[in-house]
C-alpha cells in the first residue's frame, strides 16, 4: 500500500499567513518580488504552486526565508493500491 502524506495547509494558505504577518499588501509583495498581479493572484488565490525561482522571489518580497514556506506534513495515511 502506498503511503500518502497530507499537509496541514496549502501553499496559498501559507502565503496568506506570511502576507498577513508581514503587514504588506498583495500589490506591494508583487512589486517587491518582481511579479505581475496576475501571477501573484495565481499563487495567492488560484492554487498555483510556484517554481523554486518564484518561491525565492516571493520570500524576498515578503522579507522571509524560503524555509518559511515549508509545509508541515500530517501523519501519513495508507491508501489501498
Secondary structure, 3 states (H helix, E strand, C coil): CEEECCECCCHHHHHHHHHHHHCCCHHHHHHHHCCCHHHHHHHHHCCCCCCHHHHHHHHHHHCCCHHHHCCCECCCEEECC
